[in-house]
Amino acid sequence: MSSLIYKIVSEELWAAALKTGRFDGAPIDHQDGYIHLSSAGQVQETAARHFSGQRDLLLVAVEADSLGEALKWEPSRGGALFPHLYAPLDVKGVAWIKPLPLGDDEVHVFPDEVL
């Protein structure tokens, strides 16, 4: 059974990752020392809290089991466990990438697979 986790990333940062073959993280990831990821149940709140109104975003899906021991589930907001990746993300290991557009209400529209 698959267990996808997600990274919301700008098109610009992902384009840079494709050139190097790895995603080293966004500025907040560098600051915190790991790549912030979200489960399906968390990703919409993550978008609302940290990416509100932002355009040109992508939703990157990764199979959690493929990340090995570099993936840690750690407490964050209100004690909820969030996936944190303590290594670069190999772009070849990504399950899929989809646009994360804003709807008419300025809220991000997620693919059906995530809802």
MOPAC internal coordinates of N, CA, C and O (Angstrom, degrees):
PM7 1SCF
backbone

  N    0.0000 0     0.00 0     0.00 0    0    0    0
  C    1.4460 1     0.00 0     0.00 0    1    0    0
  C    1.5255 1   108.69 1     0.00 0    2    1    0
  O    1.2310 1   120.40 1   -46.59 1    3    2    1
  N    1.3088 1   116.84 1   133.41 1    3    2    1
  C    1.4556 1   119.64 1  -177.16 1    5    3    2
  C    1.5190 1   110.11 1   -81.87 1    6    5    3
  O    1.2310 1   121.98 1   -29.14 1    7    6    5
  N    1.3105 1   113.82 1   150.86 1    7    6    5
  C    1.4459 1   121.40 1   177.49 1    9    7    6
  C    1.5265 1   107.07 1  -134.55 1   10    9    7
  O    1.2310 1   121.41 1   -91.59 1   11   10    9
  N    1.3252 1   114.91 1    88.41 1   11   10    9
  C    1.4528 1   119.19 1  -177.55 1   13   11   10
  C    1.5230 1   110.88 1   -81.67 1   14   13   11
  O    1.2310 1   121.48 1   -37.64 1   15   14   13
  N    1.3202 1   114.77 1   142.36 1   15   14   13
  C    1.4473 1   122.80 1   170.73 1   17   15   14
  C    1.5209 1   106.94 1  -124.14 1   18   17   15
  O    1.2310 1   120.54 1   -15.63 1   19   18   17
  N    1.3249 1   116.57 1   164.37 1   19   18   17
  C    1.4612 1   119.82 1  -166.58 1   21   19   18
  C    1.5221 1   113.06 1  -132.32 1   22   21   19
  O    1.2310 1   121.89 1   -31.51 1   23   22   21
  N    1.3238 1   113.98 1   148.49 1   23   22   21
  C    1.4605 1   122.93 1   171.96 1   25   23   22
  C    1.5204 1   107.09 1  -125.21 1   26   25   23
  O    1.2310 1   120.61 1   -50.74 1   27   26   25
  N    1.3187 1   116.43 1   129.26 1   27   26   25
  C    1.4647 1   121.73 1   172.14 1   29   27   26
  C    1.5210 1   105.84 1   -95.15 1   30   29   27
  O    1.2310 1   120.94 1   -53.60 1   31   30   29
  N    1.3114 1   115.81 1   126.40 1   31   30   29
  C    1.4624 1   120.30 1  -174.24 1   33   31   30
  C    1.5266 1   109.70 1  -144.17 1   34   33   31
  O    1.2310 1   120.89 1   -30.07 1   35   34   33
  N    1.3110 1   115.90 1   149.93 1   35   34   33
  C    1.4618 1   119.49 1   177.65 1   37   35   34
  C    1.5249 1   109.96 1   -71.87 1   38   37   35
  O    1.2310 1   120.99 1   -28.57 1   39   38   37
  N    1.3074 1   115.72 1   151.43 1   39   38   37
  C    1.4658 1   120.17 1   177.02 1   41   39   38
  C    1.5254 1   110.10 1   -58.07 1   42   41   39
  O    1.2310 1   120.21 1   142.26 1   43   42   41
  N    1.3225 1   117.20 1   -37.74 1   43   42   41
  C    1.4648 1   121.83 1  -179.19 1   45   43   42
  C    1.5290 1   111.59 1   -63.25 1   46   45   43
  O    1.2310 1   120.10 1   132.76 1   47   46   45
  N    1.3192 1   117.41 1   -47.24 1   47   46   45
  C    1.4668 1   119.96 1   179.40 1   49   47   46
  C    1.5240 1   111.30 1   -65.71 1   50   49   47
  O    1.2310 1   120.12 1   142.94 1   51   50   49
  N    1.3364 1   117.37 1   -37.06 1   51   50   49
  C    1.4635 1   119.54 1  -179.68 1   53   51   50
  C    1.5288 1   110.64 1   -70.15 1   54   53   51
  O    1.2310 1   120.03 1   143.46 1   55   54   53
  N    1.3173 1   117.55 1   -36.54 1   55   54   53
  C    1.4709 1   120.69 1   176.58 1   57   55   54
  C    1.5268 1   109.99 1   -60.63 1   58   57   55
  O    1.2310 1   120.33 1   139.41 1   59   58   57
  N    1.3170 1   116.97 1   -40.59 1   59   58   57
  C    1.4722 1   120.73 1   177.44 1   61   59   58
  C    1.5240 1   110.46 1   -65.05 1   62   61   59
  O    1.2310 1   120.30 1   140.87 1   63   62   61
  N    1.3328 1   117.02 1   -39.13 1   63   62   61
  C    1.4632 1   120.74 1   178.65 1   65   63   62
  C    1.5233 1   111.33 1   -63.90 1   66   65   63
  O    1.2310 1   120.45 1   141.28 1   67   66   65
  N    1.3186 1   116.74 1   -38.72 1   67   66   65
  C    1.4645 1   120.14 1   179.36 1   69   67   66
  C    1.5205 1   111.55 1   -63.23 1   70   69   67
  O    1.2310 1   120.39 1   147.68 1   71   70   69
  N    1.3205 1   116.87 1   -32.32 1   71   70   69
  C    1.4739 1   120.22 1   178.88 1   73   71   70
  C    1.5234 1   111.78 1   -69.08 1   74   73   71
  O    1.2310 1   120.35 1   146.06 1   75   74   73
  N    1.3302 1   116.93 1   -33.94 1   75   74   73
  C    1.4681 1   120.18 1  -177.42 1   77   75   74
  C    1.5281 1   112.84 1   -97.83 1   78   77   75
  O    1.2310 1   120.55 1   163.89 1   79   78   77
  N    1.3403 1   116.55 1   -16.11 1   79   78   77
  C    1.4544 1   120.40 1  -178.66 1   81   79   78
  C    1.5093 1   113.77 1    88.03 1   82   81   79
  O    1.2310 1   120.57 1  -177.88 1   83   82   81
  N    1.3427 1   116.52 1     2.12 1   83   82   81
  C    1.4554 1   119.35 1   179.67 1   85   83   82
  C    1.5184 1   111.01 1  -151.35 1   86   85   83
  O    1.2310 1   121.80 1   -32.51 1   87   86   85
  N    1.3246 1   114.16 1   147.49 1   87   86   85
  C    1.4591 1   121.09 1   176.85 1   89   87   86
  C    1.5194 1   107.13 1  -102.80 1   90   89   87
  O    1.2310 1   121.35 1   -63.45 1   91   90   89
  N    1.3209 1   115.02 1   116.55 1   91   90   89
  C    1.4664 1   120.78 1  -178.32 1   93   91   90
  C    1.5172 1   112.94 1   -92.24 1   94   93   91
  O    1.2310 1   120.42 1   175.26 1   95   94   93
  N    1.3243 1   116.80 1    -4.74 1   95   94   93
  C    1.4511 1   120.14 1   176.51 1   97   95   94
  C    1.5123 1   113.10 1   114.40 1   98   97   95
  O    1.2310 1   121.87 1   -16.40 1   99   98   97
  N    1.3205 1   114.02 1   163.60 1   99   98   97
  C    1.4595 1   123.14 1   175.16 1  101   99   98
  C    1.5328 1   107.59 1   -87.96 1  102  101   99
  O    1.2310 1   119.70 1    -9.14 1  103  102  101
  N    1.3207 1   118.18 1   170.86 1  103  102  101
  C    1.4711 1   119.56 1   179.44 1  105  103  102
  C    1.5372 1   114.19 1   -51.81 1  106  105  103
  O    1.2310 1   119.40 1   138.71 1  107  106  105
  N    1.3282 1   118.75 1   -41.29 1  107  106  105
  C    1.4642 1   120.49 1   179.03 1  109  107  106
  C    1.5277 1   111.34 1   -64.69 1  110  109  107
  O    1.2310 1   120.50 1   146.23 1  111  110  109
  N    1.3309 1   116.66 1   -33.77 1  111  110  109
  C    1.4641 1   120.69 1   177.64 1  113  111  110
  C    1.5278 1   110.04 1   -66.38 1  114  113  111
  O    1.2310 1   120.45 1   136.86 1  115  114  113
  N    1.3166 1   116.74 1   -43.14 1  115  114  113
  C    1.4739 1   121.04 1   179.17 1  117  115  114
  C    1.5311 1   109.28 1   -62.12 1  118  117  115
  O    1.2310 1   120.93 1   137.95 1  119  118  117
  N    1.3251 1   115.82 1   -42.05 1  119  118  117
  C    1.4616 1   121.39 1  -178.84 1  121  119  118
  C    1.5307 1   111.05 1   -62.48 1  122  121  119
  O    1.2310 1   120.50 1   138.70 1  123  122  121
  N    1.3322 1   116.65 1   -41.30 1  123  122  121
  C    1.4603 1   120.65 1  -175.81 1  125  123  122
  C    1.5251 1   113.73 1   -88.41 1  126  125  123
  O    1.2310 1   119.82 1   165.39 1  127  126  125
  N    1.3294 1   117.95 1   -14.61 1  127  126  125
  C    1.4612 1   121.07 1   176.79 1  129  127  126
  C    1.5131 1   115.63 1    88.70 1  130  129  127
  O    1.2310 1   120.34 1  -168.27 1  131  130  129
  N    1.3222 1   116.96 1    11.73 1  131  130  129
  C    1.4625 1   121.79 1   177.10 1  133  131  130
  C    1.5244 1   108.48 1  -158.73 1  134  133  131
  O    1.2310 1   120.81 1   -16.40 1  135  134  133
  N    1.3334 1   116.05 1   163.60 1  135  134  133
  C    1.4636 1   121.11 1   177.34 1  137  135  134
  C    1.5180 1   108.47 1   -89.15 1  138  137  135
  O    1.2310 1   121.02 1   -58.91 1  139  138  137
  N    1.3277 1   115.65 1   121.09 1  139  138  137
  C    1.4604 1   122.14 1   178.06 1  141  139  138
  C    1.5268 1   109.58 1   -73.05 1  142  141  139
  O    1.2310 1   120.49 1   -51.38 1  143  142  141
  N    1.3161 1   116.67 1   128.62 1  143  142  141
  C    1.4567 1   123.38 1   175.85 1  145  143  142
  C    1.5199 1   108.17 1  -127.99 1  146  145  143
  O    1.2310 1   120.36 1   -10.68 1  147  146  145
  N    1.3130 1   116.92 1   169.32 1  147  146  145
  C    1.4663 1   122.16 1   179.62 1  149  147  146
  C    1.5127 1   109.74 1  -139.27 1  150  149  147
  O    1.2310 1   121.02 1   -31.24 1  151  150  149
  N    1.3194 1   115.66 1   148.76 1  151  150  149
  C    1.4642 1   120.73 1   171.54 1  153  151  150
  C    1.5227 1   108.47 1   -78.99 1  154  153  151
  O    1.2310 1   120.51 1    -7.46 1  155  154  153
  N    1.3225 1   116.63 1   172.54 1  155  154  153
  C    1.4675 1   120.71 1   178.43 1  157  155  154
  C    1.5181 1   111.15 1   -59.59 1  158  157  155
  O    1.2310 1   119.89 1   144.26 1  159  158  157
  N    1.3069 1   117.82 1   -35.74 1  159  158  157
  C    1.4508 1   121.51 1  -179.66 1  161  159  158
  C    1.5228 1   114.32 1   -76.72 1  162  161  159
  O    1.2310 1   120.46 1   169.47 1  163  162  161
  N    1.3254 1   116.72 1   -10.53 1  163  162  161
  C    1.4586 1   121.53 1  -176.95 1  165  163  162
  C    1.5238 1   113.79 1  -109.75 1  166  165  163
  O    1.2310 1   119.95 1   157.49 1  167  166  165
  N    1.3136 1   117.70 1   -22.51 1  167  166  165
  C    1.4625 1   120.79 1  -166.54 1  169  167  166
  C    1.5269 1   113.82 1   -66.40 1  170  169  167
  O    1.2310 1   119.73 1   146.96 1  171  170  169
  N    1.3205 1   118.12 1   -33.04 1  171  170  169
  C    1.4629 1   118.78 1   178.85 1  173  171  170
  C    1.5274 1   111.10 1   -68.04 1  174  173  171
  O    1.2310 1   119.98 1   140.16 1  175  174  173
  N    1.3156 1   117.64 1   -39.84 1  175  174  173
  C    1.4642 1   120.93 1   176.12 1  177  175  174
  C    1.5256 1   110.72 1   -65.84 1  178  177  175
  O    1.2310 1   120.56 1   141.19 1  179  178  177
  N    1.3302 1   116.53 1   -38.81 1  179  178  177
  C    1.4609 1   120.39 1   176.71 1  181  179  178
  C    1.5281 1   110.14 1   -59.07 1  182  181  179
  O    1.2310 1   120.52 1   134.74 1  183  182  181
  N    1.3204 1   116.61 1   -45.26 1  183  182  181
  C    1.4666 1   120.68 1   178.89 1  185  183  182
  C    1.5259 1   110.93 1   -60.98 1  186  185  183
  O    1.2310 1   120.49 1   134.71 1  187  186  185
  N    1.3230 1   116.67 1   -45.29 1  187  186  185
  C    1.4639 1   120.98 1  -178.16 1  189  187  186
  C    1.5351 1   111.68 1   -65.35 1  190  189  187
  O    1.2310 1   120.24 1   140.32 1  191  190  189
  N    1.3192 1   117.15 1   -39.68 1  191  190  189
  C    1.4696 1   121.13 1  -176.81 1  193  191  190
  C    1.5210 1   113.48 1   -77.57 1  194  193  191
  O    1.2310 1   120.76 1   139.96 1  195  194  193
  N    1.3173 1   116.14 1   -40.04 1  195  194  193
  C    1.4615 1   119.34 1  -168.70 1  197  195  194
  C    1.5301 1   115.29 1  -113.89 1  198  197  195
  O    1.2310 1   119.99 1   168.91 1  199  198  197
  N    1.3271 1   117.63 1   -11.09 1  199  198  197
  C    1.4640 1   120.91 1  -176.79 1  201  199  198
  C    1.5228 1   112.71 1  -132.10 1  202  201  199
  O    1.2310 1   120.34 1  -160.95 1  203  202  201
  N    1.3000 1   116.95 1    19.05 1  203  202  201
  C    1.4614 1   121.98 1  -176.92 1  205  203  202
  C    1.5294 1   111.94 1   -52.64 1  206  205  203
  O    1.2310 1   121.13 1   -53.55 1  207  206  205
  N    1.3303 1   115.44 1   126.45 1  207  206  205
  C    1.4582 1   121.66 1   176.93 1  209  207  206
  C    1.5162 1   115.55 1    75.63 1  210  209  207
  O    1.2310 1   119.53 1   178.20 1  211  210  209
  N    1.3285 1   118.50 1    -1.80 1  211  210  209
  C    1.4631 1   120.78 1  -177.77 1  213  211  210
  C    1.5262 1   111.18 1   -81.11 1  214  213  211
  O    1.2310 1   122.07 1   -43.06 1  215  214  213
  N    1.3054 1   113.64 1   136.94 1  215  214  213
  C    1.4639 1   121.34 1   177.48 1  217  215  214
  C    1.5277 1   108.97 1  -103.15 1  218  217  215
  O    1.2310 1   121.21 1    -3.35 1  219  218  217
  N    1.3126 1   115.29 1   176.65 1  219  218  217
  C    1.4684 1   121.66 1   176.89 1  221  219  218
  C    1.5276 1   112.83 1    58.79 1  222  221  219
  O    1.2310 1   121.29 1  -137.37 1  223  222  221
  N    1.3254 1   115.15 1    42.63 1  223  222  221
  C    1.4574 1   120.66 1   177.85 1  225  223  222
  C    1.5234 1   110.59 1  -108.08 1  226  225  223
  O    1.2310 1   121.75 1   -25.30 1  227  226  225
  N    1.3216 1   114.25 1   154.70 1  227  226  225
  C    1.4606 1   121.99 1   175.27 1  229  227  226
  C    1.5176 1   108.89 1  -122.81 1  230  229  227
  O    1.2310 1   121.17 1   -28.68 1  231  230  229
  N    1.3156 1   115.36 1   151.32 1  231  230  229
  C    1.4510 1   121.76 1   172.42 1  233  231  230
  C    1.5223 1   106.79 1  -108.85 1  234  233  231
  O    1.2310 1   121.03 1   -62.67 1  235  234  233
  N    1.3206 1   115.64 1   117.33 1  235  234  233
  C    1.4592 1   122.26 1  -177.50 1  237  235  234
  C    1.5259 1   107.97 1  -105.65 1  238  237  235
  O    1.2310 1   120.76 1   -56.29 1  239  238  237
  N    1.3234 1   116.16 1   123.71 1  239  238  237
  C    1.4687 1   121.56 1  -179.86 1  241  239  238
  C    1.5223 1   109.44 1  -104.58 1  242  241  239
  O    1.2310 1   121.40 1   -44.15 1  243  242  241
  N    1.3314 1   114.93 1   135.85 1  243  242  241
  C    1.4612 1   121.71 1  -178.73 1  245  243  242
  C    1.5256 1   108.44 1  -134.51 1  246  245  243
  O    1.2310 1   120.82 1   -40.61 1  247  246  245
  N    1.3104 1   116.04 1   139.39 1  247  246  245
  C    1.4593 1   121.48 1   174.86 1  249  247  246
  C    1.5361 1   107.50 1   -72.29 1  250  249  247
  O    1.2310 1   120.36 1   -62.52 1  251  250  249
  N    1.3226 1   116.93 1   117.48 1  251  250  249
  C    1.4648 1   121.27 1  -175.66 1  253  251  250
  C    1.5273 1   111.91 1   -56.39 1  254  253  251
  O    1.2310 1   120.32 1   137.02 1  255  254  253
  N    1.3270 1   117.00 1   -42.98 1  255  254  253
  C    1.4635 1   120.26 1  -177.08 1  257  255  254
  C    1.5258 1   112.96 1   -63.15 1  258  257  255
  O    1.2310 1   120.04 1   156.75 1  259  258  257
  N    1.3148 1   117.53 1   -23.25 1  259  258  257
  C    1.4672 1   120.70 1  -178.37 1  261  259  258
  C    1.5290 1   112.58 1   -74.51 1  262  261  259
  O    1.2310 1   120.08 1   168.42 1  263  262  261
  N    1.3245 1   117.45 1   -11.58 1  263  262  261
  C    1.4700 1   120.88 1  -175.09 1  265  263  262
  C    1.5245 1   113.11 1   -90.41 1  266  265  263
  O    1.2310 1   120.56 1   171.35 1  267  266  265
  N    1.3045 1   116.54 1    -8.65 1  267  266  265
  C    1.4579 1   120.80 1   175.11 1  269  267  266
  C    1.5172 1   113.64 1    61.94 1  270  269  267
  O    1.2310 1   121.37 1    30.57 1  271  270  269
  N    1.3270 1   114.99 1  -149.43 1  271  270  269
  C    1.4570 1   121.53 1  -174.51 1  273  271  270
  C    1.5215 1   113.41 1   -73.04 1  274  273  271
  O    1.2310 1   119.81 1   169.28 1  275  274  273
  N    1.3320 1   117.98 1   -10.72 1  275  274  273
  C    1.4682 1   120.71 1   177.99 1  277  275  274
  C    1.5266 1   111.39 1   -72.11 1  278  277  275
  O    1.2310 1   120.25 1   165.20 1  279  278  277
  N    1.3466 1   117.12 1   -14.80 1  279  278  277
  C    1.4623 1   121.74 1   178.66 1  281  279  278
  C    1.5267 1   109.14 1   -93.30 1  282  281  279
  O    1.2310 1   121.36 1   -56.17 1  283  282  281
  N    1.3151 1   115.00 1   123.83 1  283  282  281
  C    1.4656 1   121.52 1   178.11 1  285  283  282
  C    1.5278 1   108.62 1  -123.20 1  286  285  283
  O    1.2310 1   120.49 1   -43.10 1  287  286  285
  N    1.3260 1   116.67 1   136.90 1  287  286  285
  C    1.4675 1   122.22 1   174.41 1  289  287  286
  C    1.5168 1   106.24 1   -97.08 1  290  289  287
  O    1.2310 1   120.97 1   -66.88 1  291  290  289
  N    1.3396 1   115.76 1   113.12 1  291  290  289
  C    1.4573 1   120.61 1  -173.36 1  293  291  290
  C    1.5297 1   111.39 1  -127.46 1  294  293  291
  O    1.2310 1   120.44 1   -29.80 1  295  294  293
  N    1.3390 1   116.76 1   150.20 1  295  294  293
  C    1.4639 1   120.55 1  -179.27 1  297  295  294
  C    1.5226 1   111.75 1   -64.71 1  298  297  295
  O    1.2310 1   121.75 1   -39.24 1  299  298  297
  N    1.2957 1   114.25 1   140.76 1  299  298  297
  C    1.4604 1   121.48 1   177.00 1  301  299  298
  C    1.5126 1   107.05 1  -141.03 1  302  301  299
  O    1.2310 1   120.50 1    47.78 1  303  302  301
  N    1.3492 1   116.65 1  -132.22 1  303  302  301
  C    1.4628 1   121.53 1  -178.09 1  305  303  302
  C    1.5246 1   113.78 1   -41.93 1  306  305  303
  O    1.2310 1   120.82 1   -63.32 1  307  306  305
  N    1.2995 1   116.04 1   116.68 1  307  306  305
  C    1.4583 1   119.88 1   174.12 1  309  307  306
  C    1.5199 1   114.30 1    58.69 1  310  309  307
  O    1.2310 1   119.90 1  -159.33 1  311  310  309
  N    1.3307 1   117.80 1    20.67 1  311  310  309
  C    1.4503 1   121.38 1   178.72 1  313  311  310
  C    1.5123 1   115.26 1    89.68 1  314  313  311
  O    1.2310 1   120.03 1   176.00 1  315  314  313
  N    1.3441 1   117.55 1    -4.00 1  315  314  313
  C    1.4652 1   120.32 1   178.28 1  317  315  314
  C    1.5269 1   109.79 1   -64.17 1  318  317  315
  O    1.2310 1   120.76 1   -36.79 1  319  318  317
  N    1.3260 1   116.16 1   143.21 1  319  318  317
  C    1.4630 1   120.67 1   177.89 1  321  319  318
  C    1.5221 1   109.75 1   -84.55 1  322  321  319
  O    1.2310 1   120.96 1   -54.69 1  323  322  321
  N    1.3231 1   115.76 1   125.31 1  323  322  321
  C    1.4609 1   122.36 1   178.14 1  325  323  322
  C    1.5197 1   109.30 1  -115.60 1  326  325  323
  O    1.2310 1   120.17 1   -34.28 1  327  326  325
  N    1.3364 1   117.28 1   145.72 1  327  326  325
  C    1.4650 1   120.09 1   177.14 1  329  327  326
  C    1.5273 1   110.69 1   -78.30 1  330  329  327
  O    1.2310 1   121.09 1   -50.87 1  331  330  329
  N    1.3236 1   115.52 1   129.13 1  331  330  329
  C    1.4575 1   122.85 1   177.51 1  333  331  330
  C    1.5264 1   107.88 1  -124.70 1  334  333  331
  O    1.2310 1   120.72 1   -50.12 1  335  334  333
  N    1.3192 1   116.22 1   129.88 1  335  334  333
  C    1.4614 1   121.55 1  -178.64 1  337  335  334
  C    1.5228 1   109.58 1  -102.76 1  338  337  335
  O    1.2310 1   120.75 1   -61.23 1  339  338  337
  N    1.3175 1   116.17 1   118.77 1  339  338  337
  C    1.4574 1   122.86 1  -179.56 1  341  339  338
  C    1.5240 1   111.13 1   -97.84 1  342  341  339
  O    1.2310 1   120.90 1  -131.44 1  343  342  341
  N    1.3060 1   115.88 1    48.56 1  343  342  341
  C    1.4658 1   123.09 1   178.67 1  345  343  342
  C    1.5256 1   106.76 1  -168.60 1  346  345  343
  O    1.2310 1   120.42 1   -18.48 1  347  346  345
  N    1.3291 1   116.79 1   161.52 1  347  346  345
  C    1.4718 1   118.25 1   172.97 1  349  347  346
  C    1.5283 1   109.69 1   -64.05 1  350  349  347
  O    1.2310 1   121.09 1   -26.18 1  351  350  349
  N    1.3160 1   115.52 1   153.82 1  351  350  349
  C    1.4594 1   122.05 1   176.81 1  353  351  350
  C    1.5203 1   108.57 1   -96.06 1  354  353  351
  O    1.2310 1   120.60 1   -62.42 1  355  354  353
  N    1.3313 1   116.46 1   117.58 1  355  354  353
  C    1.4586 1   122.00 1   177.74 1  357  355  354
  C    1.5301 1   108.21 1   -70.81 1  358  357  355
  O    1.2310 1   119.84 1   -58.40 1  359  358  357
  N    1.3185 1   117.91 1   121.60 1  359  358  357
  C    1.4690 1   120.47 1  -176.36 1  361  359  358
  C    1.5316 1   111.63 1   -64.98 1  362  361  359
  O    1.2310 1   119.94 1   157.29 1  363  362  361
  N    1.3327 1   117.71 1   -22.71 1  363  362  361
  C    1.4638 1   120.50 1   178.37 1  365  363  362
  C    1.5264 1   111.84 1   -72.76 1  366  365  363
  O    1.2310 1   120.36 1   161.38 1  367  366  365
  N    1.3249 1   116.92 1   -18.62 1  367  366  365
  C    1.4551 1   120.87 1  -178.38 1  369  367  366
  C    1.5204 1   114.04 1   -90.75 1  370  369  367
  O    1.2310 1   120.34 1  -173.79 1  371  370  369
  N    1.3210 1   116.95 1     6.21 1  371  370  369
  C    1.4620 1   121.09 1  -177.77 1  373  371  370
  C    1.5257 1   109.89 1   -79.11 1  374  373  371
  O    1.2310 1   120.56 1   -44.63 1  375  374  373
  N    1.3375 1   116.54 1   135.37 1  375  374  373
  C    1.4633 1   121.26 1   179.46 1  377  375  374
  C    1.5240 1   111.24 1   -73.18 1  378  377  375
  O    1.2310 1   120.57 1   134.42 1  379  378  377
  N    1.3415 1   116.52 1   -45.58 1  379  378  377
  C    1.4624 1   121.09 1   176.16 1  381  379  378
  C    1.5213 1   110.01 1  -164.93 1  382  381  379
  O    1.2310 1   121.69 1   -16.86 1  383  382  381
  N    1.3321 1   114.36 1   163.14 1  383  382  381
  C    1.4651 1   122.81 1   177.81 1  385  383  382
  C    1.5169 1   107.08 1  -134.44 1  386  385  383
  O    1.2310 1   120.45 1   -48.52 1  387  386  385
  N    1.3170 1   116.74 1   131.48 1  387  386  385
  C    1.4635 1   120.53 1   179.14 1  389  387  386
  C    1.5222 1   109.52 1  -136.00 1  390  389  387
  O    1.2310 1   120.49 1   -29.31 1  391  390  389
  N    1.3202 1   116.67 1   150.69 1  391  390  389
  C    1.4596 1   119.56 1   175.07 1  393  391  390
  C    1.5291 1   110.30 1   -62.94 1  394  393  391
  O    1.2310 1   121.03 1   -29.70 1  395  394  393
  N    1.3285 1   115.64 1   150.30 1  395  394  393
  C    1.4588 1   121.75 1   176.82 1  397  395  394
  C    1.5303 1   107.74 1  -122.73 1  398  397  395
  O    1.2310 1   121.04 1  -102.85 1  399  398  397
  N    1.3343 1   115.62 1    77.15 1  399  398  397
  C    1.4693 1   120.02 1  -174.36 1  401  399  398
  C    1.5252 1   112.03 1   -76.54 1  402  401  399
  O    1.2310 1   121.63 1   -16.51 1  403  402  401
  N    1.3199 1   114.48 1   163.49 1  403  402  401
  C    1.4570 1   121.37 1   172.01 1  405  403  402
  C    1.5264 1   108.51 1   -89.68 1  406  405  403
  O    1.2310 1   120.70 1   -41.99 1  407  406  405
  N    1.3231 1   116.26 1   138.01 1  407  406  405
  C    1.4505 1   120.83 1   174.56 1  409  407  406
  C    1.5173 1   110.42 1   -81.71 1  410  409  407
  O    1.2310 1   120.41 1    -0.76 1  411  410  409
  N    1.3079 1   116.82 1   179.24 1  411  410  409
  C    1.4586 1   122.04 1   178.66 1  413  411  410
  C    1.5222 1   112.20 1   -58.94 1  414  413  411
  O    1.2310 1   120.67 1   154.06 1  415  414  413
  N    1.3303 1   116.32 1   -25.94 1  415  414  413
  C    1.4661 1   121.41 1   179.55 1  417  415  414
  C    1.5299 1   112.73 1   -88.57 1  418  417  415
  O    1.2310 1   120.62 1  -172.88 1  419  418  417
  N    1.3637 1   116.42 1     7.12 1  419  418  417
  C    1.4684 1   123.50 1   179.90 1  421  419  418
  C    1.5354 1   112.69 1    68.26 1  422  421  419
  O    1.2310 1   120.48 1  -159.74 1  423  422  421
  N    1.3150 1   116.68 1    20.26 1  423  422  421
  C    1.4594 1   122.41 1   174.42 1  425  423  422
  C    1.5255 1   107.44 1  -106.81 1  426  425  423
  O    1.2310 1   120.34 1   -40.06 1  427  426  425
  N    1.3333 1   116.95 1   139.94 1  427  426  425
  C    1.4611 1   120.31 1  -178.14 1  429  427  426
  C    1.5287 1   111.32 1   -64.04 1  430  429  427
  O    1.2310 1   121.73 1   -39.72 1  431  430  429
  N    1.3197 1   114.29 1   140.28 1  431  430  429
  C    1.4561 1   122.52 1  -179.62 1  433  431  430
  C    1.5362 1   107.85 1  -101.62 1  434  433  431
  O    1.2310 1   121.24 1   -65.17 1  435  434  433
  N    1.3247 1   115.24 1   114.83 1  435  434  433
  C    1.4568 1   120.85 1  -176.41 1  437  435  434
  C    1.5206 1   111.39 1   -91.49 1  438  437  435
  O    1.2310 1   120.41 1   -31.26 1  439  438  437
  N    1.3299 1   116.82 1   148.74 1  439  438  437
  C    1.4722 1   120.23 1   176.88 1  441  439  438
  C    1.5253 1   110.11 1   -62.63 1  442  441  439
  O    1.2310 1   120.73 1   -27.23 1  443  442  441
  N    1.3087 1   116.21 1   152.77 1  443  442  441
  C    1.4656 1   122.53 1  -178.50 1  445  443  442
  C    1.5303 1   112.18 1   -56.51 1  446  445  443
  O    1.2310 1   120.30 1   146.57 1  447  446  445
  N    1.3276 1   117.03 1   -33.43 1  447  446  445
  C    1.4759 1   120.78 1  -177.58 1  449  447  446
  C    1.5242 1   111.93 1   -60.80 1  450  449  447
  O    1.2310 1   120.15 1   155.07 1  451  450  449
  N    1.3141 1   117.32 1   -24.93 1  451  450  449
  C    1.4667 1   121.49 1  -175.31 1  453  451  450
  C    1.5258 1   110.97 1   -91.11 1  454  453  451
  O    1.2310 1   120.37 1   152.30 1  455  454  453
  N    1.3106 1   116.91 1   -27.70 1  455  454  453
  C    1.4707 1   120.51 1  -174.63 1  457  455  454
  C    1.5056 1   112.94 1   -76.69 1  458  457  455
  O    1.2310 1   120.10 1   180.00 1  459  458  457

